Amino acid sequence: MLVESAQTAFVLFMGTLLAIVTFKLLAGQINTRGLLADKKTGGFSPGRLQLLLSTGGGAFFYFYEIVGTADTGTLPTVPTELLLIVGASNIGYLGGKVYSKFVNRLEHV
Protein backbone atom coordinates (compact mmCIF):
# COMPACT_ATOMS: atom_id res chain seq x y z
CA MET A 1 0.00 0.00 0.00
CA LEU A 2 2.77 2.44 0.93
CA VAL A 3 4.78 1.61 -2.19
CA GLU A 4 1.75 2.19 -4.43
CA SER A 5 1.07 5.52 -2.73
CA ALA A 6 4.68 6.61 -3.15
CA GLN A 7 4.65 5.63 -6.82
CA THR A 8 1.40 7.50 -7.41
CA ALA A 9 2.81 10.55 -5.66
CA PHE A 10 5.96 10.35 -7.82
CA VAL A 11 3.99 10.12 -11.06
CA LEU A 12 1.78 13.04 -9.98
CA PHE A 13 4.83 15.09 -9.03
CA MET A 14 6.56 14.43 -12.35
CA GLY A 15 3.36 15.18 -14.27
CA THR A 16 2.91 18.44 -12.38
CA LEU A 17 6.55 19.37 -12.96
CA LEU A 18 6.15 18.66 -16.69
CA ALA A 19 2.99 20.81 -16.80
CA ILE A 20 4.71 23.71 -15.02
CA VAL A 21 7.76 23.63 -17.27
CA THR A 22 5.59 23.37 -20.39
CA PHE A 23 3.46 26.32 -19.26
CA LYS A 24 6.51 28.45 -18.47
CA LEU A 25 8.10 27.58 -21.82
CA LEU A 26 4.94 28.55 -23.70
CA ALA A 27 4.58 31.74 -21.63
CA GLY A 28 8.16 32.74 -22.44
CA GLN A 29 9.27 32.67 -18.81
CA ILE A 30 12.10 30.21 -19.50
CA ASN A 31 14.86 31.62 -21.67
CA THR A 32 15.59 29.25 -24.54
CA ARG A 33 17.37 31.81 -26.70
CA GLY A 34 20.56 30.31 -28.05
CA LEU A 35 19.66 26.78 -26.95
CA LEU A 36 20.40 25.38 -30.40
CA ALA A 37 22.92 28.01 -31.46
CA ASP A 38 26.61 27.50 -32.01
CA LYS A 39 28.54 29.61 -29.50
CA LYS A 40 31.17 30.71 -32.06
CA THR A 41 29.06 31.49 -35.11
CA GLY A 42 25.66 32.10 -33.52
CA GLY A 43 24.11 29.90 -36.22
CA PHE A 44 22.18 26.66 -35.88
CA SER A 45 24.10 23.78 -34.30
CA PRO A 46 23.04 20.30 -35.47
CA GLY A 47 25.22 18.78 -32.72
CA ARG A 48 23.22 20.55 -30.03
CA LEU A 49 19.94 19.42 -31.63
CA GLN A 50 20.94 15.75 -31.77
CA LEU A 51 22.19 15.92 -28.18
CA LEU A 52 18.94 17.51 -27.00
CA LEU A 53 16.78 15.00 -28.87
CA SER A 54 18.70 11.91 -27.78
CA THR A 55 18.86 12.99 -24.13
CA GLY A 56 15.21 14.05 -24.02
CA GLY A 57 14.09 10.94 -25.89
CA GLY A 58 16.08 8.72 -23.54
CA ALA A 59 14.61 10.46 -20.49
CA PHE A 60 11.03 10.06 -21.78
CA PHE A 61 11.67 6.42 -22.68
CA TYR A 62 13.01 5.64 -19.21
CA PHE A 63 10.15 7.53 -17.54
CA TYR A 64 7.74 5.41 -19.61
CA GLU A 65 9.55 2.30 -18.35
CA ILE A 66 9.20 3.55 -14.75
CA VAL A 67 5.47 4.06 -15.16
CA GLY A 68 5.16 0.61 -16.79
CA THR A 69 6.82 -1.13 -13.85
CA ALA A 70 5.08 0.86 -11.13
CA ASP A 71 3.57 -2.29 -9.61
CA THR A 72 6.94 -3.95 -8.89
CA GLY A 73 8.21 -1.35 -6.43
CA THR A 74 11.64 -1.17 -8.07
CA LEU A 75 13.20 0.91 -10.80
CA PRO A 76 13.63 -0.87 -14.13
CA THR A 77 17.11 -1.59 -15.39
CA VAL A 78 18.41 0.85 -17.95
CA PRO A 79 18.51 -0.92 -21.32
CA THR A 80 21.97 -1.26 -22.85
CA GLU A 81 20.65 0.18 -26.11
CA LEU A 82 19.55 3.36 -24.34
CA LEU A 83 22.97 3.77 -22.76
CA LEU A 84 24.62 3.24 -26.14
CA ILE A 85 22.40 5.77 -27.91
CA VAL A 86 22.80 8.50 -25.30
CA GLY A 87 26.50 7.74 -24.87
CA ALA A 88 27.14 7.82 -28.63
CA SER A 89 25.27 11.09 -28.87
CA ASN A 90 27.39 12.65 -26.14
CA ILE A 91 30.60 11.29 -27.66
CA GLY A 92 29.58 12.69 -31.04
CA TYR A 93 28.84 16.09 -29.55
CA LEU A 94 32.08 16.20 -27.59
CA GLY A 95 34.02 14.89 -30.58
CA GLY A 96 32.66 17.76 -32.65
CA LYS A 97 33.76 20.21 -29.96
CA VAL A 98 37.27 18.75 -29.82
CA TYR A 99 37.49 18.77 -33.62
CA SER A 100 36.35 22.40 -33.86
CA LYS A 101 38.88 23.45 -31.20
CA PHE A 102 41.64 21.58 -33.05
CA VAL A 103 40.70 23.08 -36.43
CA ASN A 104 40.46 26.60 -34.96
CA ARG A 105 43.87 26.20 -33.35
CA LEU A 106 45.42 25.09 -36.66
CA GLU A 107 43.82 28.03 -38.50
CA HIS A 108 45.32 30.54 -36.07
CA VAL A 109 48.85 29.12 -36.26
MOHU-V93427 format. One record per backbone hydrogen bond with DSSP energy under -0.5 kcal/mol. CO is the residue of the C=O (numbers start at 1). NH is the residue of the N-H. If there is no record, write none. Layout:
BEGIN
[[CO & NH] [CO & NH]]
END
This chain:
BEGIN
[[1 & 5] [2 & 6] [3 & 7] [4 & 8] [5 & 9] [6 & 10] [7 & 11] [8 & 12] [9 & 13] [10 & 14] [11 & 15] [12 & 16] [13 & 17] [14 & 18] [15 & 19] [16 & 20] [17 & 21] [18 & 22] [19 & 23] [20 & 24] [21 & 25] [22 & 26] [23 & 27] [24 & 28] [24 & 29] [24 & 30] [25 & 28] [29 & 31] [30 & 32] [32 & 35] [34 & 37] [36 & 45] [38 & 42] [43 & 38] [44 & 46] [45 & 49] [46 & 50] [47 & 51] [48 & 52] [49 & 53] [50 & 54] [51 & 55] [52 & 56] [53 & 57] [54 & 58] [55 & 59] [56 & 60] [57 & 61] [58 & 62] [59 & 63] [60 & 64] [61 & 65] [62 & 66] [63 & 67] [64 & 68] [65 & 69] [67 & 70] [69 & 72] [69 & 73] [77 & 79] [79 & 83] [80 & 84] [81 & 85] [82 & 86] [83 & 87] [84 & 88] [85 & 89] [86 & 90] [87 & 91] [88 & 92] [89 & 93] [90 & 94] [91 & 95] [92 & 96] [93 & 97] [94 & 98] [95 & 99] [96 & 100] [97 & 101] [98 & 102] [99 & 103] [100 & 104] [101 & 105] [102 & 106] [103 & 107] [104 & 108] [106 & 109]]
END
